[in-house]
Amino acid sequence: MFVIGNFLFGLAKILNIALTIYMWIIIAQAVLSWVNPDPFNPIVRIINQITEPVLSRVRRYLPTVFGGIDFSPIIVLLAVIFLQAFLVQSLMQMASMM
């Protein structure tokens, strides 16, 4: 059983790191949206390709009556923080019980 516990612990650590990296990419995309970057810059294109699928889904359900302010990065950041607090911690607790 300790092998399954170690596997779950490793999975939780990798998931935590991936969610943290995605959170920083979302923050970078939000900051880039303030400064009007060059759309042909490869870094800007990669950040947009990574974040737009998730942000566009959130934008579909958010009203746009807030004076043009995009709240979708905030919603996605809150979802990432929730996943870190709930899913990652649950996996770590399951791993420690095995």
Summary of the structure (lengths in Angstrom):
residues: 98
radius of gyration: 17.0
end to end distance: 6.0
largest distance: 55.0
contacts: 237
relative contact order: 0.20
helix: 82%
strand: 0%
